[in-house]
């Protein structure tokens, strides 16, 4: 079935890791025949990793991501997509529109991941899956790209 909705839909991914929930709230745009990587989403620029408001990650207890410990709370999740690697950013200023108010001085952590080829995903999709004990995997898939990274609850 073809997705003909032109709106970027409100979406949420929730995963339970070690008894606590990790929630990611975002707007999910569709491909709708457009060139995504290097087109709609430029390479090497900060992207809201969704549409409209900043994508948020909300964790109920302290966690580690990208090798850095972060207090429990709600944060913005940005990325910088590249052809060969992406930078994932956790930023303390979660309540912002697109990247209009983004400031790197508010970044808590930046780390890089390698994008993988993926089956076609018409709408941007986040998942949070438990891995082992207090660890989980956050993944982002859209069009034919996918990135994933671990999150560890403290």
MOTAMO-V412402 format. One record per backbone hydrogen bond with DSSP energy under -1.0 kcal/mol. CO is the residue of the C=O (numbers start at 1). NH is the residue of the N-H. If there is no record, write none. Layout:
[[CO/NH] [CO/NH]]
This chain:
[[9/28] [11/26] [13/24] [15/22] [17/20] [20/17] [22/15] [23/58] [24/13] [25/56] [26/11] [28/9] [29/124] [31/34] [35/40] [36/39] [36/41] [41/38] [47/79] [48/55] [52/98] [55/77] [56/25] [57/75] [58/23] [59/73] [62/154] [63/70] [64/152] [65/68] [68/65] [70/63] [73/59] [75/57] [76/91] [78/89] [79/47] [80/87] [81/44] [86/113] [87/80] [88/111] [89/78] [90/108] [90/109] [91/76] [92/94] [94/96] [96/54] [97/100] [103/106] [104/107] [106/92] [109/90] [111/88] [113/86] [116/146] [121/143] [122/31] [125/141] [127/139] [129/137] [132/135] [134/153] [135/131] [136/151] [137/129] [138/149] [139/127] [140/147] [141/125] [142/145] [143/121] [144/118] [145/142] [146/116] [147/140] [149/138] [151/136] [152/64]]
